[in-house]
Each structure stands twice: as structure tokens, then as C-alpha cells.
């Protein structure tokens, strides 16, 4: 036995040891008597190692890419990013339960819920109309552009066609980026990361503003019409949420009495969630998908009642958008108003259904893995492009120079993308309509198609007849480019059916590029078009389109990525299908092998890439079914989406969450997983998962806490605002010489109270006359000095004092004996946790209740620290736990040098706060407990 093994056997004993002050287990399953913590010896099963070799190799390759993180790992913020992180403020989900709020709630109570359902109907109707107008505007601009350019191309006048395309596209994108950069920067991008962060409890400025609405609508319409690889779906979701905020809080500037009760933080967030779901319903024609999208991705707070209201809102939105889309094209009525047409209501309607086969699940699994892998790559390079943009902007000095650079970015991309996509079809040969043997009822060769009754022969003009599986609708969608036109003829078969044949030609690349992204996806998903596209054009378009879509997202225009994700996935799905067609051949759709259809496999590819980038599961499955109407493919879509999510999560963060990290928007996930190092860990490899149940609230809190009294001098309040950036302050009252916790007051409330001026302040002689607001009864409201609606909690505006006014209050001696009574304005129902409370349960309470602050108290209800959103973010928890473990190791090492190791087992030791009752604990023990708590807390400079 080696010396190391003897030492290990001597020092490790089978029991559980906690730090003698109630900290964490030093080594799970072992007792340590001193010195360094021994490394556990791992002897993995060879079979398990072999099975896990492939995913480890893929993850290792991803780790070679800069800043690769799996979905379960946390972003490590730099010092500069932490400064940006501290600029964001958070807010509570529920309004503060103060006396002022009780009075406001009593005055604004309602006996019925009709206002809620009416508001949901208004949000759904408005969102549906806005989405309809946006899609119509995009179609008109795009069709006008291509209707002017295509005749020039067909005449081989490529130079004039290119000039026309670039002039229209550059004008559109220049106006689009100017609206964002100069008018409303908050309208950039899809807005979904900001929306997710806001509904998680982080206040993001200007994202719910009428100016943002106008800029986003126009910028999105112009940018998508310019021909960039982008789509309008993301902005529509943001605009739906914006409509929900605008109608419910201010009704876009109008003050409607019936809706005044909605002007609080809880209702505001609920209506925003419903508006986001209505945006999905309007953009995709997917009401159930909108509901699931909000529940799964956007909203952090959910209940059955809110789900039912959101479902109703999504239903109304889908109804309105479908009603107008069915009857109106290019702002002209094309059919009887009120008649819902499937091809108009369902964006990618599939008329030709296929019976699925259990063999289809193998391509579903393969495409799911491919979608997760490619989605991870796409996410990584998109984040790197965003970081490069941020680096360039930071290196430029001058506001206008930065603005010019931001505006030049999408213009340059448009110039490059427009030029390449315009001339790319020129490098591919023209394609003729082809026979497609074998077909049911036909025997074909290269020149003729003969019916089974051999007395009738159908001969095509020149060489190749029209593929009978391409119907006239698909034929009319094809773009000739500069290919020669042929003739079309209709023949009648012996059974009375008619077939169309032609020797016409078309350009495959132009068919996908000389149109809108939505129309291109429709062509890729079309069924029965086995020979409509070939491999070379699809490969070229896939590479170029993926690259340009990656760098376009993140530029200073208002666009989304849904259409690009569907387009990219559809292309590689169709390429995969062509391999199956070459292997198994073409079969009638009613045969056993009829499921091998390029359009059907392309459908799975679209779902896989969408899932690999967004990591949606339930919502994405339902959305994909609703946008095609193909319920038969439900199970294969479920398999593809789940596998793409699993593979993608193993490689990178979801795109929207990664963008929140780049923008430094604080976000609390459902449940954090922290990691610690283990023996044999490779460089860059993640450690093993550690449980937050092993840690306590005092290990994450910021200490000491700045507290205020129920009645404070104006001078003290002003100095507190100047000396700290904390977003809230615990309020204490003196009870027999002990300052016990009483509630919490926000920084904004103090600003509003100071803003009332000297007539509002109290003199010392007035303090004895103050009312005890703890005895306030809801049914007998009484006036308070400042109404709740003026405290900054109602609506979005918050009027804060300027620094000069605060300094006047802080330095003028006369304000040393002027007081403000905080008791009517403190949140009397602000939760607290004891120092020994489980850190995991602390996290759950904080996130579930949507808190902004969580005070930590000792057994005498004295405030010893405070926990904020940033204290519970993953990177902060890992750092604090790591520091704690290092401190324990150092303490164990010190004990090792001062005493001889014994073989006795160290018993589990709970903290004094968990085992000592209030009545039997001495003041000395409590002081020591408070001292020990403060030494294990990590100081913080900002409580937001």
C-alpha cells in the first residue's frame, strides 16, 4: 500500500462532518481531521466511459471555442459587465403591502372581473390588428420590389436590376436603423430578451413606451422588406407585450377610470405576459402555442387564472389576425369577408397529408441531434458577433461617432447580402420540370410518360416533361430568373384525370432568394416536390444564409430570428431527405415508403433548428403543428424538438438567455446548479454538481445592512441616498432596547417623500401625535400624507430628486430636526428568513414570490443582512460558495497545526440559530452568533 493510500485510509472515516459553525459538509460521506481535503478516487466503468466518449468529445470541441457554456453553467461576468449589471434595478411582483396601498386598494376595489376580461379582449384585438398591418406592409414593399426587378433580370439586364434592388433595400434599411439609433434605441432587436428579463423582475427602461412601439413597427417592416435574413415574429411578440402594458397601465396616455385598478406591479406584469402570448398567436396563427410560449419561456410567475386569461387573449388575437389575413391581401378585399381560408390563416399550410411510419422516428432522432449541434454553433457565433459589436462601440469615442457606426452596420450588411443574394442564382444552371418515375399509373423514361394502358402515350415538349407531383400552384411559385420559358400543355389520361406537362425551366436559387422569407419556407415545406430543388443550390444558400442571419441578428434594426431558423432548418432537412430519396427512391404517398417526402423531412429539420437555438419544447411542438396544420406529425416533432433541446443544452446556453447575459440583464433561472471541483477534473471541464441545501441564507447575504427607523430625520434620509446605491432599506423599531425588523421601504419611496418639500416634514413635537398604522383596518381607511399612486408604484414613471436637492437636505442644519414618518409607506409584509435557513429554499422563496429584497434576521428578529437578486445569480452563488469552502479548508488546516488528529467522529453540528430558543439564548451567545454570521457574509455595494 502506498503512502498516499495509507494517509487516505487514516484520515477519511465513513461519517458526515459539518463545519463546527454550521457550515457545509467538507467532504460528502467522509470526516476530515485536518490538512487538505483528500481527493476522492474515481474508478469509472469502462463501458460507461466508452458510451460517454462521443458527447464528451463534442463538448470538448465546443470548449475550444471562446466562452463556451452549457445551459446549466453560469456566465462569468467581467468587472465591466458587473458594473453594467448593477445599473439595472429590480422590482417586486406584488405591490408593497403598506398602509398607503391598503387605502388605494380599498378605493379601487371591484366586485366583478369583467374589466379584466375586457382588457384581455382589447389587448388581443389590438395585437391582432397590429400584426396584420405589419405583415401586409412587409408583403407590399417586398412584392413591389421584386415585381420591378424580376422583369429586368429576365431580360438579362442584371446591372439595372442590381441597382434597383440595392436602391430600394438600402433606403429601407437606412430608415429602419435611423429609427432605432436616433429615435428609440430600445426598439433594436426582437425585444424578447428584454421582455424575459422584465417579467423575471428586472426593470428595463423604455421597452414599454409608445415611441418604442412606433419605432419597432416601422423599423421591422422596413428591415424585413429590405431582404435581410430576418423575420417579423420576434418584434410582433414584443409589440404584443407593449400593447398589454400600454392599454392596462396608461391606455397610451388616456386615464380611464374603470382600468385604474390595474395600475400596480402585479397586474402590469400579468397583462404584459398576456400581450406576449397574443403576439405569438398573431404572428404564427398559434393561440395554444402562444399560451405555452408565455408559460414556458417568458413569464416567471404563473397560475391557472392567469393561464385562462392569457388563453382568451391569444384566442382573440388569433381570431382577429386570421379574419383579416383571410379576406385582405395588399389592403384589398379578395374574398367574402369572414371566410377563413386555411392557406391564409395557417402560415405554412400543408394540404397533402402523409401517414407516418415508425421508421420516420430515425430521421427525427438524427435531425434532432443535428439541430441541437447546429443550433449551438449558431448561438455561439451570434454571441461572438454581439461581443465584437460591443467591443467596437466601446473603442470609439464620441456619441455621434458611435451612432454612425451603429447605423453603418446594417447598411453594410444589406449591401453585402443584397449583392451576393442577387447574383448567386447566376452561378447555378437552369432546371427543367422533370418526370418522376415510378408513379402510380405511369411508366416513364426521360422523354415520355405512358399510362398503364399502353395505347396512350404522353410526350413532352423537347426532352423533360413536368413532374406530375408538382401541381400548378407550386409551378406558379417558381422563379424563372433569366432561364428560357417553355410551354405548358394539359393532357387527359384514360381514367379521365388531367395532367399538366411543360418543358419550362426555372432557377432554384432565385426561387428561394427572390421572395420573402416566409414564401421561401413555404416552398421548402411543400409536399410532393421531390425534384423541385437539387443539392448544390441548397448547400450554397445554407452556408451563406446561415452566416448572414447570424451577423444580422444583433444589429441596430428591429428584427427577429424565427423565419431564419425555420429557413435554415428546412434546407438541411430537405438535403437529408434527398439522401433518403436517392437510397429508397420516390414512392406514392399512400405506399409504405410514402413518408420519404422532402417537404415532410424538411418540416422536421425546421423544428430541430428552431429547438436547437431557442430550446423551447412544449411551446415549439404546438407552434410547429399549428403553423402547418399537420397533426399527423405530432409525435415525430415531439421527438425532434426534445432531442434538439437536450443536445443544445449540453453545448451552449439558449439564445435568448445568452443575449440577456451579453446585455447584462439580471435573470434568475428556475433553479440554479452550482459546481465544485473534483479529483481528476480536466482543464476547462465543469465540476460536479453541489446542492444548495448544504448552505444557509447567511452564506449568500450582503452584510451589514443599512437600516432606517420608523421616523427618520430628513438629513439622515438624504445622506443615506447619497452614500449608498441600495434599492431598499429595512426599517426597524426599538423594542426594549432591541432594534427589531418592522418592514422595508424602497429607495424610490424615499425620493418621493423628500420631493414633497418642507410642508410635508414633521417637527420633533409632532412625533408623539402620529397614528399607530399597525392598527389600520381595511374597512375603515384613513388618509395618509402621500397617496399610493404618487409613490412611483402606479404606472411606469418615477420622478426622482436631483443630486443637488438631496445634498441641500443633507447639508442644511435645519433639516437635522425635521422628520419623515415612514410607517405608512413601508412594506409590512416583506418576507424574511433566519440566518440558518436553507439557501436553496431561500432561492425558491425569492424567485417564486418575485421579490426585490429579502432581509435576513437573527433569533431576536434583528436585521443582520439582506439578499438581493444579484446575490442569488448563479455566478455570485458559485463565487461565495467557493470562498466559503476555501475559508473552511484554511480553518481546518489551522486546527490541524494546533491539535493532534483523533479517531473520534466529529458530530453534525447545527448552527446556534437553529437549535437555541429565543427565551433561553443569552445575549452573549446572540452577539457571538451575529459576529459569526457577519464574518461569513460577502459584503455588497449595491442592493437593487
Residue pairs with C-beta under 8 A, 6 or more apart in sequence:
1 9
7 38
8 38
8 41
11 32
11 33
11 34
11 35
11 38
11 901
12 27
12 30
12 31
12 32
12 38
13 30
13 31
13 903
13 905
14 29
14 30
14 31
15 30
15 31
15 905
15 906
16 25
16 28
16 29
16 31
16 908
17 25
17 26
17 27
17 30
17 31
17 32
17 905
17 906
17 908
18 24
18 25
18 26
18 908
18 909
18 910
19 26
19 888
19 891
19 909
20 906
20 909
21 909
21 911
21 932
21 936
22 696
22 836
22 909
22 910
22 911
22 912
22 914
23 695
23 696
23 699
23 884
23 888
23 936
24 694
24 695
24 699
24 881
24 884
24 885
24 888
25 694
26 32
26 37
26 888
26 889
26 892
27 37
27 38
27 40
30 38
31 905
31 906
32 38
32 892
33 896
33 901
33 902
34 892
34 893
34 895
34 896
34 897
34 899
34 901
35 892
35 893
35 896
36 889
36 893
37 889
37 892
39 678
39 679
39 680
40 678
40 679
41 679
42 678
42 679
42 680
55 650
58 373
58 650
58 651
59 70
59 650
59 651
62 68
62 376
62 380
62 651
62 652
63 684
63 685
65 380
66 384
67 383
67 384
68 380
68 651
68 652
69 75
69 652
69 653
70 649
70 650
70 651
70 652
70 653
70 686
71 615
71 648
71 649
71 650
71 652
71 653
71 654
71 657
72 649
72 673
73 675
73 686
73 874
74 672
74 873
74 874
74 875
74 878
75 653
75 658
75 661
75 874
75 875
76 875
77 85
77 661
77 664
77 875
81 664
84 664
85 664
85 666
85 870
86 725
86 870
86 941
86 942
86 944
87 664
88 197
88 202
88 203
88 204
88 664
88 665
88 666
88 944
89 202
89 203
89 727
89 944
90 201
90 202
90 203
90 666
90 727
90 852
90 868
90 869
90 944
91 201
91 202
91 203
91 265
91 852
92 201
92 265
92 827
92 850
92 851
92 852
93 201
93 265
93 266
93 269
93 301
93 849
93 850
93 851
94 265
94 266
94 849
94 850
95 101
95 264
95 265
95 266
95 793
96 744
96 746
96 749
96 793
96 825
96 826
96 827
96 830
97 827
97 828
97 829
97 830
98 743
98 788
98 824
98 825
98 826
98 827
98 828
99 773
99 776
99 784
99 823
99 824
99 825
99 828
100 784
100 786
100 787
100 788
100 791
100 824
100 825
101 788
101 793
102 776
102 778
102 781
103 781
103 782
103 783
103 784
103 787
103 788
104 787
104 788
104 789
104 794
105 778
106 778
106 779
106 781
107 781
108 260
108 261
109 261
110 261
115 258
115 259
115 261
115 262
116 309
117 309
117 312
119 247
119 248
119 259
119 262
119 271
120 271
120 274
120 309
120 310
120 312
120 313
120 316
121 312
121 313
121 316
122 247
123 240
123 243
123 244
123 247
123 248
123 271
123 274
123 275
123 278
123 313
123 317
124 274
124 278
124 281
124 312
124 313
124 314
124 315
124 316
124 317
124 319
124 320
125 316
125 317
125 320
126 243
126 247
127 236
127 239
127 240
127 243
127 244
127 275
127 278
127 279
127 281
127 282
127 317
127 320
128 278
128 281
128 282
128 316
128 317
128 318
128 319
128 320
128 321
128 324
129 320
129 321
129 324
130 217
130 236
130 239
130 240
130 243
130 282
131 236
131 239
131 240
131 279
131 282
131 283
131 317
131 321
132 282
132 320
132 321
132 324
132 325
132 328
133 217
134 217
134 220
134 221
134 232
134 235
134 236
135 232
135 325
136 328
136 329
136 330
136 331
137 221
137 225
138 221
138 224
138 225
138 232
138 516
139 329
139 330
139 516
140 330
140 331
141 172
141 221
141 222
141 225
142 224
142 225
142 227
142 515
142 516
143 330
145 164
145 165
145 168
145 169
145 225
145 227
146 514
146 515
148 164
148 168
149 161
149 164
149 165
149 514
150 479
150 514
152 158
152 160
152 161
152 164
153 161
153 481
153 482
153 510
153 514
154 480
154 481
154 482
155 482
156 482
158 422
158 423
158 426
158 482
161 422
162 419
162 422
162 423
165 227
165 418
165 422
166 415
166 418
166 419
166 422
168 226
169 226
169 227
169 414
169 418
170 226
170 411
170 414
170 415
170 418
172 222
172 223
172 225
172 226
173 222
173 223
173 226
173 228
173 410
173 411
173 414
173 557
174 407
174 411
175 218
175 219
175 222
176 218
176 219
176 220
176 222
176 223
176 226
176 410
176 557
176 558
177 219
177 223
177 406
177 407
177 409
177 410
177 411
177 555
177 556
177 557
178 407
179 187
179 215
179 218
179 219
179 222
179 558
180 187
180 188
180 215
180 219
180 556
180 557
180 558
181 403
181 406
181 407
181 556
182 403
183 211
183 215
184 206
184 209
184 211
184 212
184 214
184 215
184 216
185 206
185 556
186 194
186 204
186 205
186 206
186 207
186 209
186 212
187 212
187 215
187 216
187 219
187 558
188 555
188 556
188 557
188 558
189 234
189 553
189 554
189 558
189 559
189 659
190 234
190 235
190 237
190 238
190 558
190 559
190 560
190 561
191 207
191 216
191 234
191 235
191 237
191 238
191 239
191 241
191 558
192 234
192 237
192 238
192 298
192 560
192 656
193 656
193 657
193 659
193 660
193 663
193 665
194 204
194 207
194 238
194 663
194 665
195 207
195 237
195 238
195 241
195 272
195 276
195 298
196 297
196 298
196 656
196 657
196 660
196 667
197 204
197 660
197 665
197 666
197 667
198 204
198 207
198 208
198 269
198 272
199 269
199 272
199 273
199 276
199 298
199 299
199 300
199 301
200 300
200 666
200 667
200 668
201 300
201 668
201 850
201 851
201 852
201 869
202 665
202 666
202 667
202 869
204 665
206 212
207 238
207 242
208 241
208 242
208 245
208 246
208 272
208 796
209 242
209 796
210 246
210 252
210 253
212 242
213 239
213 242
213 243
213 246
215 558
216 235
216 238
216 239
216 242
216 558
217 235
217 239
219 235
219 557
219 558
220 232
220 235
220 236
220 557
220 558
220 559
220 560
221 232
223 230
223 410
223 557
223 558
223 559
224 230
224 231
224 232
224 516
224 517
224 559
226 414
226 418
227 414
227 417
227 418
227 421
228 410
228 413
228 414
228 417
228 548
228 552
228 557
228 559
229 417
229 517
229 545
229 548
229 549
229 552
229 564
229 567
230 517
230 549
230 552
230 553
230 557
230 559
230 560
230 561
230 563
230 564
231 517
231 518
231 559
231 560
231 561
231 562
231 563
231 564
232 283
232 559
232 560
232 563
233 280
233 283
233 284
233 560
233 562
233 563
234 559
234 560
234 561
234 562
235 558
235 559
235 560
236 279
236 282
236 283
236 560
237 276
237 279
237 280
237 283
237 293
237 560
238 276
238 279
239 279
240 275
240 276
240 277
240 278
240 279
240 280
240 282
240 317
241 272
241 273
241 275
241 276
241 279
242 275
243 275
243 278
244 271
244 272
244 273
244 274
244 275
244 276
244 278
245 268
245 271
245 272
245 275
245 796
246 252
247 259
247 271
248 259
248 262
248 263
248 267
248 268
248 271
249 262
249 263
249 268
249 271
249 795
249 796
250 263
250 795
250 796
251 259
261 267
262 268
262 271
263 789
263 794
263 795
264 793
264 794
265 793
269 299
269 301
270 306
270 309
273 294
273 298
273 299
273 306
273 310
274 294
274 306
274 309
274 310
274 313
274 314
275 313
276 290
276 293
276 294
276 298
276 299
277 290
277 291
277 293
277 294
277 298
277 310
277 313
277 314
277 317
278 290
278 313
278 314
278 316
278 317
279 290
279 317
280 286
280 289
280 290
280 293
280 294
280 314
280 619
280 623
281 287
281 289
281 290
281 314
281 315
281 317
281 318
281 321
282 317
282 318
282 320
282 321
283 562
284 290
284 347
284 623
284 626
284 627
285 318
285 321
285 322
285 325
285 345
285 346
285 347
285 626
285 627
286 318
286 622
286 623
286 626
286 627
287 311
287 314
287 315
287 317
287 318
287 626
288 311
288 314
288 622
288 626
289 619
289 620
289 622
289 623
289 626
290 310
290 314
290 317
290 318
291 307
291 310
291 311
291 314
292 618
292 619
292 622
292 623
293 616
293 619
293 623
294 310
295 302
295 307
295 310
295 619
296 616
296 617
296 618
296 619
297 614
297 616
297 619
297 656
299 306
300 668
300 847
300 850
301 848
301 850
322 340
322 344
322 345
323 338
323 340
325 344
325 345
326 335
326 339
326 340
326 341
326 344
326 345
327 333
327 334
327 335
327 336
327 337
327 338
327 339
328 334
335 341
342 349
342 351
342 629
343 349
343 351
346 626
346 627
346 628
346 629
347 518
347 522
347 627
348 521
348 522
348 525
348 627
348 628
349 628
349 629
350 525
350 527
350 599
350 603
350 628
350 629
350 630
351 527
352 527
352 528
352 589
353 630
353 632
354 527
354 589
354 594
354 595
354 597
354 600
354 632
355 590
355 594
355 595
355 632
356 595
356 632
356 633
356 635
356 636
357 592
357 593
357 595
359 595
360 595
360 636
361 635
361 636
361 639
363 576
363 577
363 580
363 601
363 604
364 604
364 636
364 637
364 639
364 640
364 643
365 639
365 640
365 643
366 576
367 573
367 576
367 601
367 604
367 605
367 608
367 640
367 644
368 608
368 611
368 639
368 640
368 641
368 642
368 643
368 644
368 647
369 643
369 644
369 647
370 572
370 576
370 605
370 608
371 569
371 605
371 607
371 608
371 609
371 610
371 611
371 612
371 640
371 643
371 644
371 647
371 648
372 608
372 611
372 612
372 643
372 644
372 645
372 646
372 647
372 648
372 649
372 650
372 651
373 612
373 647
373 648
373 651
374 568
374 572
374 609
374 612
375 608
375 609
375 611
375 612
375 613
375 644
375 648
376 612
376 647
376 648
376 651
376 652
378 546
378 549
378 550
378 568
378 609
378 612
378 613
378 655
379 613
379 648
379 652
379 653
379 654
379 655
379 658
380 652
381 550
382 550
382 551
382 553
382 554
382 655
382 658
383 658
383 659
383 662
385 550
385 551
385 553
385 554
386 554
386 659
386 662
387 662
389 409
389 554
389 555
390 662
392 405
393 402
393 405
393 406
396 402
396 405
406 555
406 556
407 556
409 555
409 556
410 552
410 555
410 556
410 557
413 548
413 551
413 552
413 555
416 548
417 548
417 552
420 544
420 548
421 513
421 544
422 513
424 509
424 513
424 540
424 541
424 544
425 481
425 507
425 508
425 509
425 510
425 513
425 514
426 481
426 482
427 509
427 540
428 507
428 508
428 509
428 536
428 537
428 540
430 481
430 483
430 484
430 505
430 506
430 507
431 483
431 505
431 506
431 507
431 508
431 534
432 463
432 464
432 486
432 503
432 504
432 505
433 464
433 465
433 466
433 467
433 470
433 475
433 501
433 502
433 503
433 504
433 505
434 464
434 465
434 466
434 467
434 531
435 444
435 445
435 446
435 449
435 460
435 464
435 465
435 467
435 468
436 444
436 467
436 468
436 469
436 530
436 531
436 586
437 443
437 444
437 445
437 586
438 444
438 585
438 586
439 449
439 468
439 469
439 586
439 588
440 588
440 590
441 451
441 452
441 493
441 495
442 449
442 450
442 451
442 452
442 468
443 449
443 450
443 451
443 452
444 450
446 463
446 464
447 459
447 460
447 463
447 464
447 465
448 457
448 458
448 459
448 460
448 465
449 458
449 460
449 465
449 468
449 499
449 501
450 456
450 457
450 458
451 458
451 493
451 494
453 494
456 493
456 494
458 465
458 491
458 499
458 501
459 465
460 466
460 501
460 502
460 503
461 486
461 487
461 489
461 501
461 502
461 503
462 486
462 503
463 503
464 503
465 501
465 502
465 503
466 475
466 488
466 499
466 500
466 501
466 502
466 504
467 529
467 530
467 531
467 532
468 499
468 500
469 528
469 529
469 530
470 528
470 529
470 531
470 532
471 500
471 528
472 500
474 523
474 526
474 529
474 532
475 488
475 500
475 502
475 504
477 511
477 519
477 522
477 523
478 506
478 511
478 532
479 506
479 507
479 510
479 511
479 514
479 515
480 504
480 505
480 506
480 507
480 510
481 506
481 507
481 509
481 510
481 514
482 507
483 505
483 506
483 507
484 505
485 504
485 505
486 502
486 503
486 504
486 505
487 502
487 503
487 504
488 500
488 501
488 502
488 504
489 500
489 501
489 502
490 498
490 499
490 500
490 501
491 498
491 499
491 500
491 501
492 498
492 499
493 499
508 532
508 533
508 534
508 537
508 538
509 537
509 540
509 541
511 520
511 523
511 533
512 520
512 523
512 524
512 533
512 537
512 541
513 520
513 541
517 563
517 564
517 567
518 563
520 567
521 563
521 566
521 567
521 570
521 606
523 529
523 532
524 533
524 567
524 570
524 571
524 573
524 574
524 599
524 602
524 606
525 570
525 599
525 602
525 603
525 606
525 628
526 532
526 599
527 589
527 597
527 599
527 600
528 589
528 597
528 599
529 598
529 599
530 581
530 586
530 597
530 598
532 598
533 574
533 598
534 578
535 575
535 578
538 571
538 574
538 575
539 575
541 571
542 568
542 571
542 572
542 575
545 564
545 567
545 568
545 571
546 568
549 561
549 564
549 567
549 568
552 559
553 559
553 561
553 564
554 659
561 613
561 655
562 610
565 606
565 609
565 610
565 613
565 614
566 606
566 609
566 610
567 606
568 609
569 602
569 605
569 606
569 607
569 608
569 609
569 610
570 602
570 603
570 605
570 606
571 602
571 605
572 605
572 609
573 601
573 602
573 603
573 604
573 605
573 606
573 608
574 598
574 599
574 601
574 602
574 605
576 601
576 605
577 596
577 597
577 598
577 600
577 601
577 602
578 598
580 596
580 601
581 596
581 598
584 593
584 596
585 593
586 596
587 593
587 594
587 596
588 594
589 597
600 633
603 624
603 628
603 630
603 633
603 637
604 633
604 636
604 637
604 640
606 624
607 620
607 621
607 624
607 637
607 640
607 641
607 644
608 640
608 641
608 643
608 644
609 644
610 616
610 620
610 624
610 641
611 617
611 620
611 640
611 641
611 642
611 644
611 645
611 648
612 644
612 645
612 647
612 648
613 648
613 654
613 655
614 620
614 654
614 655
614 656
615 645
615 648
615 649
615 654
616 623
616 641
616 645
617 641
617 642
617 645
620 641
621 634
621 637
621 638
621 641
624 637
624 641
625 631
625 633
625 634
625 637
648 654
652 658
653 661
657 667
660 667
661 667
666 869
666 870
666 873
666 944
667 873
668 843
668 846
668 847
668 869
668 872
668 873
669 874
670 847
671 840
671 843
671 844
672 692
672 843
672 872
672 874
672 877
673 689
673 874
674 689
674 690
674 692
674 874
674 877
674 878
674 881
675 686
675 687
675 688
675 689
675 690
675 878
676 687
676 688
676 690
676 881
676 882
676 885
677 687
678 687
678 688
681 687
690 881
691 840
692 838
692 839
692 840
692 843
692 877
693 838
693 839
693 840
693 841
695 838
695 839
695 840
695 881
695 884
696 835
696 836
696 837
696 838
696 839
696 911
697 833
697 834
697 835
697 836
697 837
697 838
697 839
697 842
697 856
697 867
698 835
698 836
698 856
698 864
698 865
698 933
698 936
698 937
699 839
699 880
699 881
699 884
699 936
699 937
700 839
700 842
700 867
700 871
700 872
700 876
700 877
700 880
700 938
701 835
701 856
701 864
701 865
701 866
701 867
701 871
701 937
701 938
702 865
702 866
702 867
702 868
702 871
702 937
702 938
702 939
702 940
702 943
703 856
703 864
703 865
703 866
703 933
703 934
703 937
703 938
703 939
704 864
704 865
704 934
705 729
705 730
705 855
705 863
705 864
705 865
705 866
706 720
706 724
706 726
706 729
707 729
707 730
707 731
707 732
707 739
707 863
708 716
708 717
708 720
708 729
708 730
708 731
708 732
708 745
708 822
709 731
709 732
709 733
709 734
709 822
710 731
710 732
710 733
710 742
710 821
710 822
710 823
710 826
711 762
711 767
711 770
711 819
711 820
711 821
711 822
711 823
712 819
712 820
712 822
713 815
713 816
713 817
713 818
713 819
713 820
714 754
714 761
714 809
714 815
714 818
714 819
714 820
715 809
715 810
715 812
715 815
715 816
715 818
717 750
717 753
717 754
717 809
717 820
718 754
718 806
718 807
718 809
718 810
718 815
719 810
720 729
720 750
721 747
721 750
721 751
721 754
721 801
721 806
722 803
722 806
722 807
722 810
724 943
725 941
725 942
725 943
725 944
726 747
726 942
726 943
726 944
727 746
727 747
727 852
727 853
727 868
727 942
727 943
727 944
728 744
728 745
728 746
728 747
728 852
728 853
728 866
728 943
729 744
729 745
729 747
729 750
730 741
730 743
730 744
730 853
730 855
730 863
730 866
731 741
731 742
731 743
731 744
731 745
731 822
731 826
732 739
732 740
732 741
732 742
732 862
732 863
733 739
733 740
733 742
734 740
738 860
738 862
739 862
739 863
740 860
740 861
740 862
741 832
741 855
741 857
741 861
741 862
741 863
742 826
742 828
743 826
743 827
743 828
743 830
744 826
744 827
744 830
744 853
744 855
745 822
745 825
745 826
745 827
746 827
746 852
748 791
748 792
748 798
748 800
749 791
749 792
749 825
751 792
751 798
751 799
751 800
751 801
752 786
752 790
752 791
752 792
752 799
753 760
753 786
753 820
753 822
753 825
754 801
754 805
754 806
754 809
754 820
755 799
755 801
756 785
756 786
758 818
760 785
760 786
760 820
761 815
761 818
761 819
761 820
762 770
762 818
762 819
762 820
762 821
763 817
763 818
763 819
764 817
764 819
766 819
767 819
767 821
770 821
770 823
771 782
773 823
773 824
774 828
776 782
784 824
784 825
785 821
785 824
786 824
786 825
788 794
789 795
791 825
792 798
792 799
809 815
830 853
830 855
831 845
831 849
831 851
831 854
832 854
832 855
832 856
832 857
832 861
833 842
833 845
833 854
833 855
833 856
833 857
833 867
834 856
834 857
834 858
834 859
834 913
834 914
835 856
835 857
835 858
835 864
835 865
835 911
835 913
835 929
835 933
836 910
836 911
836 913
836 914
837 856
839 877
842 854
842 867
842 872
843 872
845 851
845 854
846 854
846 867
846 869
846 872
847 872
852 868
852 869
852 944
853 866
853 867
853 868
853 943
854 866
854 867
854 868
855 863
855 865
855 866
855 867
856 863
856 864
856 865
856 866
856 867
857 863
857 864
858 864
858 913
858 926
858 929
858 930
858 933
859 913
859 916
859 917
859 918
859 921
859 926
859 929
860 918
860 926
862 930
864 930
864 933
864 934
864 937
865 933
865 934
865 937
866 943
868 940
868 943
868 944
869 944
870 876
870 940
870 942
870 944
871 877
871 880
871 938
871 940
879 938
880 938
883 938
884 936
887 936
911 929
912 921
912 925
912 928
912 929
913 929
916 925
